[in-house]
Amino acid sequence: DSGAAPNPSAKATNTAKTATTATTTAPPGGGCDACVSAAQGGNIGGAAASYGKCTDPAKKIACQQAAKARAPSAAQAAARNGNCAAAKGIIAAANGMGAGSPALNNATHGTKCQ
């Protein structure tokens, strides 16, 4: 009998920890922080998805600038690895959020993804 009592409380503790973790992982800033973080990490598709949810003008510009800086190399890497769909998706995502550039437009040159 004494062995059965701790098990339900252990389950309740685990559930509480899970709920706390889920609450703390939500991106703050209306998508802005997630946008900047994704762009800085080279995840241009993720940045573009968060860009439309970003409500802070300064952070929106920071996201756009980070995407503009990282998108050409991300698209070029995808193209060089033969992942043309990803390369074109990166280019489209960056252009869609106003982060296009001549370097981005030339990212697939010299690859089969042209």
N, C-alpha and C positions, 0 to 999 in steps of 0.2 A: 504493500500500500504506500509506504513512504517513497518508493522508487517512482511511482506514477505521478506524484505531485510536482516534482521539479520539471518534468518534461513539458507540460503546458506552459509554464512560466518561461522556459527556455525558448519555446516557439514564439511567445509574445515578445521577448527581448529581440530575437532575430528579426521579427516583423518591424519592430520599432526602428531598428538600425537601418533596415532597407528603406523605410519611408524617409528617414533623415537623409540618407545618401541621395535619394532621388530628388529631394527638395534642394539640396545644396549644389547639385550639378546643373540646374537650370541656368542658361546663359542670361546674365543681367544686361541691361541697357537696350531693351527692345530689339535685340538682334544685332546691335552694333558691335558689342564685344566679340560675339561669335563670328561676325563678318571679318573684323580685323584679324582675329586669331587664325581663321581659315585662310585668309589671303596671305598672311605672313608665312604660313606653313606651306603655301603653294597649292592649296585646295581651292582653286578658283571657282569651281562649280558650287562648293559649299559656301564660299564667300558671296557668290551671286544670289544664292537662295536666301541668305540672311540680309543681304543688302536692301532688299525691298521692305524688310521689317524694321530697319534701322530708322530711328526717329531723331537721333542727335546729329545735327548738321556737321559738326566738327568731326565726330567719329565716322560719319558717312564718307567724308573726304579722306580721312585716314585710311579707311578700308579701300576706297577707290585707288589711292596712291600705292598702297601695298599690293593690290592686285595688278596694277599697271607695272610695278617693278618685278613681280614674280611670274606673271602670266607668260611672257615670252619664253622663259627657260622651261616652265612646266609644259607648255605646248611643244616646244622643241624636243624635250626628253620623250614625250609620248610619241611624237612623230618618228624619232630615231629608233624607238623600240617597236615600230611598226603598228602602233595603236592609233590609227588614223581617226577613228571615231572619237577617242578621248582628246586628241589634239584639236580636232575641229570643235568639239564641245567646249574645250577651254577657251578657244578663240571666240566662240559665240558668246560664252558666259561673260568674258571680260569686256567684249564690245557692248554687250547688253547693259552693263553697269557703268558704261562711260570710261572704261579703263583700257581702251584700245590704243595702239601705237604702231608706228612703222615696224618696230622690232617684232611686235606680235604678229603683224600681217606677214612678215617674212619668216616666221618660226618654222614653217613646214618646207621652206625652200631647200632643195637638195635632198629631199626624202621622197619616198613613194607616195606621201600624203598630199602632195602639191595640188 
